[in-house]
Amino acid sequence: MVDSVFMAELSWPEYEAKVKAGAPVFLPLGATEQHGPHMAMNVDVVLPTGVCERVAREVGGLVAPCIPYGCKSMPRSGGGEAFPGTTSLDAHTFSLVIRDVIRGLGRDGVRRIVLVIGHYENMWPSVEGLDLGLRELRRDGIADMQAMRLEYWDFVRRETLDRLFPDGFPGTELEHASLLETSLMLLLRPDLVEMDKVPSDGPAQFPTYDIWPTPRGFGPASGVLAVAHGSSAEKGQWLMDDHVALITAAVRKEFGL
């Protein structure tokens, strides 16, 4: 028997047995998006999947395959679509993918699902996808699915942020490819991080609005929106400890685990 929290690594009978036993399913919602010259483009897949894996082990859950394409990258939170390799879905398409996955999981017997956002722009389209999926399940007579939707980066203690940013936290949007994500990648996939390539053209100075077409020089040319210098696996562990403890507590509370 395969002992894994990853749904895709199980045989269908093993998966069926875990679902019948009431295992909650975690669905990471990622992206294929630039993360500066020093990191791979799968950061938004690696990080939410890593968080989901650890929380699933705590609560007896399963981790569904991460959706690797996200809603379109925006200049003020992800650098934008102009960077080569950033490959995105329209918001409508993204929401329909989530709808279909939720519908399939529900028909398998899954009754607790947690959508874990790993890409900033996925936040609101995921709400639509979740609503559509639950609506279709209700139409099919399945009305008892419980669902949570969260951004893993919200689950950090204030004292941890103060420890990481003694001069003040710049905010989640500007942390794209910066200290937080780079430190977590150094913890989870150091082989995909090249610290000698960390740029120094940030932090970004954006207006409080978006503009089309995006003007040249609107954001840092590197795509790193704040500062990645000083990142470390130790800091990544501080973050991961908070993410896992706080998300685990929330899941146990809401699902009665």
Secondary structure as UniProt FT lines:
FT   HELIX           7..9
FT   HELIX           12..20
FT   TURN            21..22
FT   STRAND          25..29
FT   TURN            37..38
FT   TURN            41..42
FT   HELIX           43..59
FT   STRAND          62..63
FT   HELIX           75..78
FT   TURN            81..82
FT   TURN            84..85
FT   HELIX           91..108
FT   STRAND          112..117
FT   HELIX           120..122
FT   HELIX           123..139
FT   TURN            140..141
FT   STRAND          146..151
FT   HELIX           152..154
FT   HELIX           158..164
FT   TURN            166..167
FT   HELIX           173..175
FT   TURN            176..177
FT   HELIX           179..188
FT   HELIX           190..192
FT   HELIX           195..197
FT   TURN            216..217
FT   TURN            221..222
FT   TURN            229..230
FT   HELIX           233..255
//
